[in-house]
């Protein structure tokens, strides 16, 4: 159905007026003919002739005025041109308005507007408590935290007393670079736990209250597939990423407004490598006849071990190499366990002297797959590398125990156990918890991803059917987070609520020269990663040559740290320093997803949501889209875990823990206004009409200059073609001059009655015998 616009309505009205313009004179002329008498004055017949000739009756009845036989060529040509041009003008009158439409467009210039804080009325806002003023804190095990100006006090036999407050010099340092950036760019100190607890320990800050992180699932938006705003954050649920913003908005306007901001984003980066192995099974209320099938992961495995020992820095950081390292080691160890190949030991000169596999070859591992973390209901992740091979633990002895009945054990001539897989994680990460907290050790979390199961018997993937066959792809993935600045363009509909704010587009901020890139700083410590996560942020030039801070001028920063995969929640609930750990604690949690729902955290596997399962099934068919699964889950977890507190109303100085939401600031805003636009093709008839009108005007001007186009000449022909005047000249000869003025003619013989009831017009008034006045004047002359 065509949508009616202002232009279309105008065209319809114009068409109606066009019809009425010609229909009414035609109808009124017909009415007039039924009322007029056949004896009337000569003036009446002249006026009546004009009425008839200006209607459609001459054309309908094909009367004399519509005839072309014997007509002068110039008259005939003009009549045809007039008809064509009249048709063009009539068409233009109808079609031209159709091109009109109104559209809301941004104004050509921006105007300063006062922004104010707008609370989020969605569940995200309702589930976010007010911000506290206790500030950030951290403890570095039994060590004094870097930059701390306090000592450990041990009074007698009591526990040590700790000052866990972060000193001002560190707070200033890792936000010192903000003064050179847009006031909306956040620092590590503008990232807070969304939910928190206030607690007290006698040996922490002399028993005073302090805040610690807490995780409570507020909302699940993982299926949104768009860029959304929520209390304190911007969520990219399409590609993955979190921006930090305390949401302030301009005043309400009729059509809304738009503006741009530079914001700090932390973006998940994941690389996955397909193991080219699948888990295949039959469904009978649970998986049975479970096999590992070689899809090329064994038979086509490169025999050269990847160079995972290469030191990677901020400049050459390679996630794909890390994921490939995990995949290669997993497959190689699995091959040795299944005796598909040999290691470079046990009497063999080198590894891979034989490969007993082929594409499509299956290796049974479970008769009965109960109690496994994977299944047909959704995805699952694990940091237990090679767990799907059902490899025995160290010291295993097949003694016919009940739980071994479901397993398929292999001879295992090379004595491969789960211990052989424990180093895969650290090798994939590139460091361990015992390395130092500094810029070199980028925070990486690695694990296995079991894709969503899909049926191989042609059945519906959403239906579990007895004796149906299923297949699960397996991937090795490595994840890290990158901090960068993005330029975000907002549009606000002026509704007065945060629901009216949306992100129009979002791009990484570009820099013209190398010196314009942000100067990122990372705490350089001699403390292990399992004790403290390093601080990071944008610093000023004065920190370039400090030994306790490593700096790099780059468009982005790979965030440092260590992901502790033993955490049961995506939040460190011991202290309050979310900016240093939220990215890794969220990764660490999501690499332990299983079909069992964890307390306080939503189900991200798809087991309880067929829509999510269907989405993951489509994503987990390829390695690159499997990495998107990790990024999207991370984004949703982080959005529920942290909140940004910096915005236009934040103090321009260095923040200490929490942004201020009071005061006013004016921001350049481009308001939207309703304007009228026109679609040019609809104006083509009008252009043709204008052409003919201009051509006519030019022709008239030329004729006027030549003296051929004169009003007196027009009057002369009007008098000659006036039917009443012509009849009086014939019926009352000599009573008036042929070119007498209309008033003189009408007063003399124009009132004479003429009868048209007979074949030829005749005078209805008697013709006087005296000499007509016109002849008298001629005789006198």
Secondary structure, DSSP 8 states (H G I E B T S, - for coil): -----HHHHHHHHHHHHHHHHHHHHHHHHHHHHHH--SEEEHHHHHHHHHHHHTSSHHHHHT-GGG--TT--HHHHHHHHHHHHHHHHHHHHHHHGGGGEEEEEEE-SS-EEEEEEE----SHHHHT-----SS--B--BTTB--TT-----B--TTS--BB--B--HHHHHHTTGGGGGS-TT---GGGEEESEEEEEE-TTBGGG-EEEEEE-------TT--SEEEETTEEEETTT--EEE---EE----SS-EEEEEEEEEEEEEEEEEEEEEEEEEEESSSEEEEEEEESSTTTT--SS---TTS---SSS--HHHHHHHHHHHHHHHHHHHTTSS--S-TT-SSS-S-----TT-EEEEEEEETT-S--TTS-EEESSTTGGGT---TT------GGGTTB-----TT---GGGGHHHHHHHHSS-TTSB-SSSSB--EEEEEE---EESSS--TT---TTEEEEEEEEEEEEEEEEEEEEEEEEE-SSSSGGGEEEEEEEE---SSGGGS-EEEEE--SSBTTT----EEE--GGGTT-SSEEEEESSEEE-B----TT-SSSS--SSB-HHHHHHHHHHHHHTT--SS--TTS---SSTT-HHHHHHHHHHTTSHHHHHHHHHHHHHHHHHHHEEE--STTS-SS--SSS----S-EEEEEEEEEEEEEE-GGGGHHHHHHHHHHHHHHHHHHHHHHHT---HHHHHHHHHHT-HHHHHHHHHSTTSS-TT--HHHHHHHTTT-EEE-SSSS-EESS---SS--HHHHHHHH-
